[in-house]
């Protein structure tokens, strides 16, 4: 018998979060030097959580050598 999808383990619900908590944002900004430790918590700059990495394309020269 198979298990119904709603009864699977709770670990399947955990994924990458798209936002930081305030504490995580402050730690990131302090590390990058974008905010002072004694500065205001209002008007903080945005913090990106993850970056997409594009795959590098092969050089055209390599493609031409493979065809020969």
N, C-alpha and C positions, 0 to 999 in steps of 0.2 A: 504494500500500500504506500502511496505517496503522502507527503505531508502537505496540508493546505498552506498556501503562501502566507496567510495571516498568522500562522502558528510557528513560523520559522524563528530562529534566534534573534535576540535584540541587536546583536552585532551587525546585522544586515542594514539596520537603520542608520548606522553611524557612517557619515561621509565627510567630505571636506566642507568646512564652514566657509561661507562667503563673507562673513563679517568678523571683526575682532570685538572683544569686550573693551570697555574704556581703559581698563588696566593694561591690556595687551597693546592697544593703540599708543598709550603713553610710553610704554617700554620701547616700542619700535621707534617712536619719534625721538626719544632721548638717545637711543643707540645711534640714530642717523644724524643727531645734532640739530634737528629742525625745531626743537622747543627747549627752553631752559627749564631746569628742575624746579625753580621757584616761580615760573611763569603762570599765566592764567590758564584755566582748563577750558575756557570759552574760546570759540573760533579756531579750534585745532584744525590743521590741514588733514586732508583725506589720506588714508593709508591703503595701499593695494595689498590684497591678501595672497594672490597667486598670480603667476605670470605664465602665459602661453609661450611655449618654445617651438618655433618653427623648425622643421627638419631642413637641414642644409641640402641644397641641390648640388648635384655633381657638376663639375666644370665641363664646359662643352668640349674642351680638348680631350678629356678622358673618354667622352662618348664617341668621339671620332676615332680614337685609337682602338676602341673595342670593335668598331664596325669593320676595320681593316683586317 
